[in-house]
Amino acid sequence: MPVVRFPHCLRRKPRVSGQITKQRVDFKLDGTLARFPRLLNDTVTANPELFLPVFLLLVWQASAISVKPASLGLALVLTFVLLIYAYRVLGTTPWLRRLGWVAPRAKGFWLYGVIAGGAVSVAVWGIARLFHLPLAGVPRPNVLLLASSSGPVLEEMLFRGLLFWVIFELLRRRGVSKSAASVTTVLLIAVCFAIAHTDRIGIRFFAILLTGITFGWIRVQSGSTAAAAVMHAVYNFVLSCISTF
């Protein structure tokens, strides 16, 4: 059988340039993938005023819908990561400092928040028992997780954070003294807090108003919304536990 030979000019040459181009693309992709964790960390660390609220809402929603053990475990892990991140970014940007998301003036306020949160929860429980007000029964695990972690942080950043800063600054620009502006802001926000948690004026309303005033008090005394969030979280946790009895 004759052997067919192609002319040298028609022979197919290996595509060396294509291989080089592919290697360069692969190298760039590998470099980008290798740098991605660092870029992500730098972006999140540099913009906590954006990522903290977004991450907070994500964890809040994950906790709210976590019913099965697997989803509850995921919500627990996300909550743990959220609390670490929220602590690490205390006071790192001007906007977080405006919202009061800073470390307390004294480290003792962390402990004061825990003690005050437990004391106020017992006081509210006593008022409810005295006036025969119904309290929630045994909360579901995801509800307890939500009420003692991401929920209080979210509410405190809104009420004792954003609203506190807006009202306080408006009063100060109107020439109101710092002490009077602080008291007025605490009372106004406590009323808003109570209205947001109940639609009736009664014993329940005034009990929530009391808790709002105490959260505002520690916010003013410590200069930290984070300390108020700790107090709020302890209050919810203790009240959820003792209300089952």
QUIBEL-V123014 format. One record per residue. N is the residue number from 0. RES is the residue in one small letter. OMEGA is omega in whole degrees, 0 to 359 (none if undefined). D_LAST is the distance of its C-alpha to the last C-alpha in Angstrom with 1 decimal. Layout:
N;RES;OMEGA;D_LAST  N;RES;OMEGA;D_LAST
This chain:
0;m;183;99.3  1;p;179;99.9  2;v;180;97.3  3;v;180;96.2  4;r;178;95.9  5;f;175;94.4  6;p;183;96.1  7;h;182;94.4  8;c;181;93.5  9;l;181;91.6  10;r;182;89.5  11;r;180;85.8  12;k;178;84.7  13;p;182;81.3  14;r;182;79.0  15;v;181;78.4  16;s;178;77.4  17;g;179;74.7  18;q;179;73.3  19;i;179;73.4  20;t;179;71.6  21;k;179;68.9  22;q;179;68.4  23;r;178;68.1  24;v;178;65.4  25;d;180;63.5  26;f;178;63.8  27;k;179;62.5  28;l;179;59.5  29;d;179;58.7  30;g;179;59.0  31;t;179;56.7  32;l;179;54.1  33;a;181;54.3  34;r;185;53.8  35;f;179;51.1  36;p;179;48.1  37;r;178;49.7  38;l;179;50.4  39;l;180;46.8  40;n;180;45.4  41;d;181;47.8  42;t;181;47.1  43;v;181;43.3  44;t;183;43.7  45;a;183;46.2  46;n;182;44.3  47;p;180;40.7  48;e;176;40.5  49;l;187;41.1  50;f;180;39.4  51;l;177;36.2  52;p;180;35.2  53;v;179;36.5  54;f;179;34.6  55;l;178;31.5  56;l;178;31.7  57;l;180;32.5  58;v;178;29.4  59;w;180;27.2  60;q;179;28.7  61;a;178;28.5  62;s;183;24.8  63;a;184;24.3  64;i;183;26.2  65;s;179;25.2  66;v;180;23.7  67;k;182;25.8  68;p;181;25.6  69;a;180;29.0  70;s;178;28.4  71;l;177;25.0  72;g;177;26.9  73;l;179;29.6  74;a;179;27.2  75;l;178;25.7  76;v;179;29.3  77;l;178;30.3  78;t;179;27.4  79;f;178;28.5  80;v;179;32.1  81;l;182;31.2  82;l;177;29.6  83;i;181;32.6  84;y;180;35.0  85;a;178;33.3  86;y;183;33.5  87;r;184;37.1  88;v;179;38.4  89;l;174;37.1  90;g;185;40.0  91;t;180;42.5  92;t;179;43.9  93;p;182;44.8  94;w;177;42.5  95;l;178;39.4  96;r;176;40.4  97;r;179;40.8  98;l;181;37.2  99;g;180;36.1  100;w;182;35.1  101;v;174;36.5  102;a;179;35.4  103;p;180;34.2  104;r;177;37.0  105;a;182;35.6  106;k;180;33.6  107;g;180;31.3  108;f;174;29.7  109;w;179;27.9  110;l;178;26.1  111;y;179;25.8  112;g;179;24.2  113;v;182;21.5  114;i;181;20.8  115;a;178;21.1  116;g;177;18.8  117;g;181;16.0  118;a;180;17.0  119;v;179;17.2  120;s;177;13.7  121;v;179;12.3  122;a;179;14.9  123;v;177;14.1  124;w;178;10.4  125;g;177;12.0  126;i;179;14.6  127;a;178;12.4  128;r;182;10.8  129;l;182;14.4  130;f;177;16.0  131;h;177;13.6  132;l;180;13.6  133;p;174;11.9  134;l;181;10.0  135;a;178;10.5  136;g;180;8.6  137;v;182;9.1  138;p;174;12.3  139;r;182;15.5  140;p;181;17.0  141;n;178;19.8  142;v;178;17.8  143;l;177;15.9  144;l;180;19.4  145;l;184;20.9  146;a;184;18.5  147;s;180;18.8  148;s;186;22.6  149;s;179;25.2  150;g;178;23.5  151;p;179;23.3  152;v;180;26.8  153;l;181;28.2  154;e;181;26.8  155;e;176;27.9  156;m;178;31.3  157;l;187;31.8  158;f;182;30.5  159;r;176;31.1  160;g;185;33.8  161;l;182;36.2  162;l;179;35.6  163;f;182;35.4  164;w;182;38.8  165;v;183;40.4  166;i;181;39.6  167;f;180;40.3  168;e;178;43.6  169;l;180;44.7  170;l;180;44.1  171;r;179;45.9  172;r;175;48.8  173;r;178;49.0  174;g;179;49.6  175;v;180;46.3  176;s;184;45.6  177;k;181;43.1  178;s;179;40.7  179;a;178;40.9  180;a;179;40.5  181;s;180;37.4  182;v;180;35.7  183;t;180;36.8  184;t;179;35.7  185;v;181;32.2  186;l;180;31.8  187;l;181;33.3  188;i;177;31.2  189;a;176;28.0  190;v;178;29.1  191;c;179;29.9  192;f;180;26.6  193;a;179;24.8  194;i;180;27.2  195;a;184;26.6  196;h;176;22.8  197;t;182;23.1  198;d;181;26.0  199;r;176;25.4  200;i;181;26.1  201;g;181;23.4  202;i;179;20.5  203;r;180;18.9  204;f;182;22.4  205;f;176;22.7  206;a;177;19.3  207;i;176;20.5  208;l;178;23.8  209;l;179;22.5  210;t;178;21.1  211;g;178;24.4  212;i;180;26.4  213;t;176;24.7  214;f;178;25.3  215;g;179;28.8  216;w;181;29.3  217;i;175;28.7  218;r;181;30.9  219;v;184;33.7  220;q;182;33.4  221;s;185;33.2  222;g;188;35.4  223;s;172;33.2  224;t;179;31.2  225;a;177;29.9  226;a;176;28.3  227;a;178;26.6  228;a;176;25.4  229;v;178;23.9  230;m;180;22.0  231;h;181;20.9  232;a;179;19.8  233;v;178;17.8  234;y;181;16.2  235;n;183;15.2  236;f;182;14.0  237;v;181;11.8  238;l;177;10.4  239;s;181;9.8  240;c;185;8.0  241;i;180;5.7  242;s;178;5.4  243;t;182;3.8  244;f;none;0.0
